[in-house]
Amino acid sequence: MRLTSYIIKFFDQYLPHIKGCSLNTIRSYRDTISIFLPFAAGHHRIKIDSLKLEHLTTNLILEFLNQLESSRTNTAKTRNQRLAVLKSFAKMVRFMSPEEQKLTDAILAIPQKRSQRKLIGFLYPQEIYQIFNIVKMTQKDGFRNYTLLHLLYDTGARATEIATL
């Protein structure tokens, strides 16, 4: 079966109705597919309309992911997001065409690339006290700001939690 038929089902039926994805998620997935299809067609030296499901191989996907990092200078995090889109597509193919399980299982077995997580910064107590001292109590909102800062510091609550309070 032609790959374009599966892609139409992916965006028209699977993502919005079966998975219930948001419009922003669908747009993000669309962007990945719009990058992947020309790469796959160029790799096989055929037109995009001529791509078949059998053209999707793990080697093709790995080359696509490597090209993202080398040519487009994407980070590992972006690479993993693009891989997640292709895996979601493979899940849809497996759902709609169980006879393609061997192909989809191979795609789903592609591991994500590990990346460093950013450390969460923190302030030392003397730095917190400097922030407390900067608040001008003589201003109209000074006492309120001072109280909010102390509440955040003393409770360890998130800003959103304080806002809902």
C-alpha positions, 0 to 999 in steps of 0.5 A, a space after each residue: 500500500 502507498 505510504 501517502 494513504 497511511 499518512 492521510 489516515 494518520 492525520 485525518 483519523 488516528 491523531 485527532 479521533 483515535 488518539 485525541 491529539 491537540 491541534 498543536 501536536 498535529 502541527 508538530 507531527 506534520 512538520 516532522 512528516 514534511 521533513 521526513 518524506 522528501 528525505 525518504 524519497 531522495 534516499 530511494 530516488 523516487 517521487 514522494 507519491 511513489 513511496 510504499 510502506 515497505 520503503 520504511 526501514 530502520 536504516 532509513 529512519 536512522 539515516 534520517 535521524 543522523 541527518 537531522 543532527 548533522 545537517 540541521 544541527 538538531 539536538 538529541 531532544 529534537 531528534 527524539 521528538 522526531 523519532 517519537 512521531 515516526 514511532 506513533 506513525 508505526 503504532 497507527 500502521 500496526 493498529 490499522 494493518 496488523 499484517 505489517 507487524 514485523 515492519 512496525 516492531 522494527 521501527 518501534 525498537 529504535 532506541 532514543 538517544 540519551 541526552 544530558 538533562 539541564 540542572 535545576 538552579 537554586 539560590 543559596 540562603 544569602 542570595 534569597 535574603 538579598 532578594 528579600 532586602 531588595 523589596 521596597 516596603 514603602 511602595 504600594 505593593 511592597 508588603 504584598 511582594 515581600 509576603 509572597 516571596 517569603 511564602 514561596 521560600 518558606 513553603 517551597 511551593 510553585 508560583 502556580 500553586 501560590 497563584 491558585 491559592 
